[in-house]
Amino acid sequence: MVPMEHKPMKTDSPPAWRSRNALLLFATVTVIVFAADMVSKYLSFRWVAPVPVRMGTPTPDRQPVIEIQKADGQWVVSPPYAADHPGTALPTHRGRNVIPYVLDLHLMINTGAVFGIGQGRQGLFIMMSIVATAVIGWFFYRSRANERWVHLGLGLLMAGAWGNLYDRMAYAGVRDMFHLFPGVHLPFGLSWPRGSTELYPWIFNVADVALLAGVAILLVYSWHADRQARKRAAAQD
């Protein structure tokens, strides 16, 4: 029996920046997810609290300003913002349940990063987002036209970075609204470092989801590509 000849996989795909399909995928994912983030923030702040809420121009020392709409349609500034407790200027509200024990909508202003880390360090996070934008663009430039999963992941990362960057630059705080597992608490009397007993006490937005999804896609793709490369190397030995 004559052994079957091994045919190496084609690796001569052109650069992504020269491919219309690659550029279209990357740009489409970025624009659609960024738009979804902006729209969800706008609608949530209009309808979740008892009165419509919007973000105003930040104070000279870069503190968020929250405005509420009165019955006559006029917008007034909410009571002074407490920098040590983000969200205290928002109208008191219990949130709106979307899926019982799974998802609530509850408004929050985050002046930190993911999970509320680094409260008040807006300048640092703005610079990090700008650097991240450049790095994502560089990775796309270096990718190949046939790496569609890479372009999907990079598009999600770009949309997430832009969504939160816009909020930080325009309002000095990121608008959050999604609360997972409302009313579900940690077992055995456990609590998080800040004392919360909720299963998932953090509130997030579409941009945060896009960032985490983008990282997950790129990690899985990298693992799969490395595994395939090892298989091809073993077959050639």
N, C-alpha and C positions, 0 to 999 in steps of 0.2 A: 504494500500500500504506500502510495506517495504522500508524504505529509503535506498538509495545506500550508501554503505560504502565508506568513503573517504580514498583514498590510497595516502600516503605521497610520494613525489618525492624522488628518490634515490639520496643520497648525499655521497655515499661511493666510489666515483671515486678516483683512486690512485693519488699520487703526479705526477705533470707534468714531473719532471725529471726522473721518472721511465717509462714514456710512450714514445715509439719510435715515434708515430704519433705526439705527442705534441712537442717533440724535433725537429722533422723534419720540422714541420710547422714554429716554431720559427726560426730555423736556415735558412730555405729556404727564408723566407721573409727578414730576415736580410741581407743575402748574395746578393739576387737579387736586392733589393732596394739600397744597398750600391754600387753594381756594376753599376746600372743605374745612380747613382749620379756621380760616377767617370767618366764614359763614356760621360755623357752629359756635364760635365765640360771640359773635354779634347776636345771634338768635337767643342763646342762653342768657346773656346779660339783659336782653329785652324782656324775656318771658319767665324765667325761673323764679326770681324774687317777686314779692307782692307788688312792687312798682318797677317800672323799667329803670335799668341802670346802664350807665356808660362811663367810659374813662375820659377824664379831662386832661388838659395840659399839665404835666408834672410841675411841682414846685421848683423854685430855683436850686434847692439842694437835692433835687432828683427824688422826691417822694411822690408816689402815685396820688392822683386826685380822682375821687369818685364822685360822680354826679347822679342824682336821682330825679325822676320826672314827677312833678306834682300833678294834681288832678286837672289844673288849668292848662297843662301842657308845657309849663315852664320848667327848665332844668336848673336845679340848685345844687350847690356843692354839699356833699354829705359831711357830717362832723369830722373834725381833724383826724387824719390818718395816724394810727399808732405804729411806728416803725418796728417796734419790738413784737408786734402781733399782727402779721399781715391779714387783711380781710376784715378788721374790726369796723371799718367805715362802711362796709356793705350793709344793706338793710337786713335786719334779722329775718331769717327764713329757714324753714325746715327742709327745703329742697323738694324736688319732684321725683317721684318714683317712676322708673321706666320698666324695670323688671324686678319684682319683689325679691329681696335678699341677694340680688345680683348687681343691679345698677341703679344709682340715683344720680340726679343732676343737682349739684350744690355749688354755688359760686364761691370762688376764692381768688385772691390776688397773691401771686407768688413772686417775691422779690429775690428769690434765690434760684437755684438750679433744680434738677430733678430730685424728688423726695424732699424738697425744701432746704437743701444744703446751701450754705453760704449766703444767708439772708442779707440783703442790702449791698452786695458786691456787684452791682449792675455793670459798672465799667469793665470789670474783669470778664463777665459773661458775654458782654457785647464783643470784646476783643476775641474771645474764644470762638464765638459764632462766626466772626469774620474770617478768622484763620481756618475754621472748619470748612467754610464755603470754598476757600482757595484750595484746601487739601482735597475736597471732594471733586472739584473741577480737575485737579491734577490727576487723580486716579481715573476719572473718566477719559481724560486725554491719553493716558497710558494703556487703557484697556483695548481689547480687540472687538471688532464688529459683531462677532458671534457670541460674545459673553452677555447674553440677554439678562441673566439673573444678576450679574454685576450691575448692569445699568438700572435695573429695577431697584436694587438695594441702594445704589447711589442717589437715585431720584427721590426715594423716601427720605434718605438722610438730608438731602438738600432742602426738601420741603419742610422737614421738621426744624432744621436750623433756621431757615428763613421765617417760619411762623413765629417762633419764640423771639428771634432777633427783632422782628417788627414790633412786637409788644414792648420789648425792653427799650427800644429806641424811642418809640412814640409815647409810651405811657409809664416807663420806669417800673414796670411790673408785668408779669405774664398772667393772662386770664386763663383760669382753670375751671373745670365744671364737672368732670366725670368722677364719680365715687363708686368704687367696686365694693360689693358685698356689704351693703348697709345693714346694720342690725346684727351682723355676724361677728362674734367675738372670739378671741384666742381661747383655746381650751386650758384647763388646769390652772386658771387664774393668772396666766402669763400676760405680760404687757411689753410694749416696745420701750426703748430707752427714755422717751419723753413721757411715758406714763399711759399712753393710749392702749386700751385693750381690744380695739377693733382689729379684725383680721387683716384689713388693708386700709390704714388710716389716711393714705395720701390721696390727693385730688389732682387730676391730670387733664390733658387736652389731646386733641388730634395730633398736634405736632409731637408730643411726647410718644404717642403710639407709633408714629412714623419713624422716629429715631430708633426706638427699640426694635421695630420690625426690620428696618434697614440693616442694623447691626446683626440681627439674627440671620437674615438672608445671606449676608456676606460671609459670616462665619461658617454657615452650612455649606455654601458654595466653595469656600476655600478648603474645607475639610474634604468635600467630595472630589475637588480637582486634585488635591494632593494624593488622595487614595487612588484615583485613576492613573496618575503619573507613576506611582509605585507599581501598579499592576503592569503598565506598559514597560517599565524598566525591567521587571522580573521576567516578562515574556520574551524580552530581547536577549536576556542572559543565556 
